[in-house]
Amino acid sequence: MTDREETLQNLTEQYEREKHSRVKIHLELYAPSKAYQYKVRAAAQTNTLPDIFGVLGETRDLASFIVSGHVSDISAALDADDGHWRKQFFPKALATTTFNEGNQYKVSPGTYGIPIDVTNIQMLYNKEIFKQAGLNPEEPPKTWEEFIDAWHKLAAAGKPGFVSGWGETWMIDCFASNYAFNIMGEQKVLDTFRGKVPYTDPGWIKVLEIFDAMRREGLLVPGVVTMVNKTAEQTFANNNAAFAFNGSWCVNVYKGMNPDLSYGVMLPPSISSRYPMKIWGGAGSSFVINAASPYKKEALDYLKWLTSPAQQAVLSRETMNLPSNRNSMNDLPPLLAGFAAGMDSTTHPSEWPVVEDPIVVERFDRGIQSILTGEKTPAEIAQEVQALKEQLTK
Amino acid sequence: MIPKNIRLAKLKEVSTTYLFILPAMLLFLVFSFYPFLKVFQLSAMDWDGISSGMRFIGMKNFHEAAFHDPSWWISMKNAGIITLLALTAQNLLALALAMIVDRDIKGKNFYRVVFYLPPVLSGIVVGLVWNWIFDGSHGLLNYALIHVGLGSWTHAWLADPRTALLCVAIIHMWKGFGWGFVILLAGLQAIPRDLNEAARVDGAGDWRIFWKITVPLMLPVFFLVSILTVLGTMQIFEIIVATTNGGPGYHTEVPITRILTAMVGSARFGYACSLGILFGLILLAVSLVQMRLSKWSSHNV
């Protein structure tokens, strides 16, 4: 969020000028994300939340804030005038902060957050390295077989492989989820979370085997398994990896690290043609309104203004993030357009009717790290995760 | 009977004393004692850290930590291994350097400053610098190995389950030996020089002086350094976050990262508090044993 500080500050000052100083907005941004998470939790515990704030973390975190009475339901504002404001957003972007009837968190149905941008996580490939290895830089691999073939050619030309910040386990989880949806389909994945399908199912073993295959093929840049995403971004920006797995925010990051980097965006190569490849995506940064704020109307007005096409275009142009307002998609730079094209393939845990216990997720992701180091087999990890799931279900 | 004016003067004196300590007392009660009690209360609750409602679950969190959370005990084991390495290798290095600087060598003030620099650096900064040294692709260590003909030894040191914990321990020891060095040097300088000189006149060599004079007189200092090493190392955290984040797998997980994961990663504040208490009790027990040993040695050596 801090990469957007200057632009947000400029826009906020513009808003204050337009409102002839009737409204004063004090903007505070925090980095790293964990520092903000602690700060906003502490503010909630002491009832000192600001008028507008963001909730980082998973859906259950937002749900806890809502259930505790800290967040306003803004459905009415979104649906006013025949849903004029709501219709401006990508539906996926609003889905991240929308709770439906009968949700597992017992949150009253409604929409609680306004996205100021959208994001999705895809694969990137280095066009210059592709050219040097005799690959067509305009035709990235679409299937897993093509991907491995491309890697064999890259390896034969002495080129580096794949990088991602898999020391941050959520990125592993994101990559694994893509393939879980592609191999088994949404229903079976969700049934696993419900406890109806075991992690020892051949579908899950196949998902884990992808990581084993990447290790066996020597596809991973050394150290990926404990690498933070910032280092992974630097590695790709320095032309030290042919492929990367990263979010749309990377366009701005790579531009800062290496303005001459020549790369393209591609969906993760699919393994199965039975189910579509799904990528993580939806709202990037969403703001919610403090239910106890005496300035709820002013807060809503500011968010309406910030998400209108003119301001969204400024945010997108200046910060290289995808706008949440779909009317601001014109004139996007090609790389961002590549990410924008992937919005239709996005999914996110916040959209799912059921999510996995975070303790199981952690064991699954750490297990994948063990597969990546060759310490354990996919079958062993599947059994360990299933055993934990059963223990927690009891 | 005490005259009234004396009683009043006494009362005034006592109340003045309490008035002086009142601000510190209030700060202590609000920021230390109350949170300390609160942690005990929360450890018996099922709470996500945000909701206003908490559910009392008694000792369930402690039971889970003790019997159903292998990752917690793996983290304790990892911290224990780093502590053992720090107690031995780190403190031996600190003692050796302190003994060298204790002698009349050229530039000893310079060495004192240099050896004390790592402890004052931020753990995150130290972690990032060593990340670069241990990097699997362009790390300084791999570069050096290639240049001395050991290219086959190169690998991603922090990502390999066989070397990750050792690498983290090396970083921690590098950052921490300066504390031991300063304390041990102060202890060495407190030993009267004429004791060594008298022993030398009696024909004792360096080795004999070390074992018969230096070690016995330094024992209280050794215990102080060892207690500080155990407490400091068991609570290792920043270096882990800056290098491995606890991975690969659980190979570099330590107690503090587990507590944080429970608190923020899985939003289980009550469980995190119970882990904190458990961890505190273990550290307390280790410190008590060390203090007992210290007392015993001061009477028997």
Interface residues (C-beta under 8 A of the other chain):
Chain A: K34 Q37 Y38 R41 A44 Q45 G57 R60 D61 S64 F65 V67 S68 G69 H70 P160 G167 E168 T169 V221 P222 G223 V224 V225 T226 M227 V228 T231 T235 N240 D357 P358 I359 E362 R366 G367 Q369 S370 L372 T373 E375 K376 Q391
Chain B: D48 G49 I50 S51 S52 H68 N131 D135 G136 S137 H138 H155 A156 L158 A159 D160 P161 A164 T243 T244 N245 G247 P248 G249 Y250 T261 V264 G265 S266 A267
